[in-house]
Amino acid sequence: MDIMENLLNFLKNKKALEFNFVWMFALAIGALILFLAIFSAGKFIKSESYEAETLTAKQIVNIFETAETGIAEGVRMEALSLKDETKIIDYCSDYETFGNQKIGISSKILGKWQETGARIETSNKYIFSDDVEQGKKFYYFSKTFSMPFKVAELIFLSGKKYCFVNAPKEIYDEASFLMGNLVNCSDDTIKVCFNRPCEITVTGLCLRGCDSEYDYGTVSKDGKTMTYVDGLMYGAIFASYDIYECNVKRLGKRLGYQAELISKQASFISGKCETNLLDLSGIAVSGKKIKNSQDLLLIKDSADNADRANMAGECKLW
């Protein structure tokens, strides 16, 4: 009898063990399925966010195409409005032939910054901005850069507002046309002062043969000083030091190659028409080897001489 009872108890315990094992196995499988579902959903959401940020970056770069000046000297400021709080991240490289810039986007959704999408590269745009511009509304405008012939379009981007203090009339009139209202200095604006200490200080250095004292000079901010010529003044005002210096090197390289091409053009037509053009090899070499924005002043002297020679010639190359 004891033997039968022991046998029945053993069978009952075995069934209980098997039943518990089945439940434990089912729970383990359920937990695994739930984990995979959450993991897959997370990857899907992350992938969707990455693609959305990449698409926004592409759209912004495409918008800059509309900022081309054509025959005009500049294109007035436009607003770029985005739905969410957004970081526009500007990467600049002066390596390779003309260097490049890459724009990345990160949006703040439900209080969390999303992973930056793919960086969209452009090698023919010169975008002057902070390393990171943040906000929902951004402003951009453009201006032609010539030295002495047209080199490129400069695009200025910012999520901040500026006001100009003590600006000379010629600067104020142009800046007002390009940037709009520059008079009201409120708490949310950055002051740009001319020949006086300020958040951003512009100092004119041109003393002879100038349309303005500010034809070239320096811009000082954040403890650093950048040298500018012509429309690069706006670049120095808007951009971080690193972005500005990187773009100046890129522009120098582009200028150098353009000078070589124009020299060849001058040689080709010299037998048919007097160009009176001086040798552009100095501009070509200096442009390609530019080390920093201070070198702009050396190139400017050669560019001004070339411009005078071109204007005096029978055939003008620009």
Buried (B, 14 or more C-beta within 10 A) or exposed (E): EEEEEEEEEEEEEEEEEEEEEEEEEEEEEEEEEEEEEEEEEEEEEEEEBBEBBBBBBBEBBEEBEEBEBEEEEBBEBEEBEBEEBBBBBBBBBBEEEBBBBBBBBBBBEEEEEBEBBBBBBBBEBBBBBBBEBBBBEBBBBBBBBBBBBEBBBBBBBBBBBBBBBEBBEEBBEBBBEBBBEBEEBEEEBBBBBBBEEBBBBBBBBBEEEEEBBBBBBBBBBEEEBBBBBBBBBBBBBBBBBEBBBBBBBBBBBBBBBBBBEBBEBBEEEEEEEEBBBBEBEBBBBBBBEBEEBBBBBEBBEBBBBBBBBBEEBEBEBB
